[in-house]
Amino acid sequence: MRPLIKVLILVTACGLIGGCSQQTQRPVPKFTGRLLLLSGSAANTTDLMELTPSADGISYNLSTIANGVIEATPRADQTELLYTTKSEIGIVNVQSGGTKPAIKAQG
């Protein structure tokens, strides 16, 4: 019986070592939505930009929505984003990504 116990201990130890030595593969994080962000220095005007995944799913597209943004704030229901520049107040529709000027400066 002693050789059988030694074999069982050896098989169990080899199984534990083999099972615990493999590193688990973490899934690659995948960003699938849209991200609106302000880019630039707080002292100067900033750009309102949009980050979206590319068609190949490997890289990202960064596009400028508006230049010279002084301030941006979302609507209470978060369907639109109101932004201001020196020459206009604009609205970005969050679902469609479309922009339209709400008020243009005269002059």
Secondary structure, DSSP 8 states (H G I E B T S, - for coil): -HHHHHHHHHHHHHHHHHHHHS----------S-EEEEES-SSS-EEEEEEEE-TTSSSEEEEEEEEEE-EEEE-TTSSEEEEE-SSEEEEEETTT--EEEEEE---
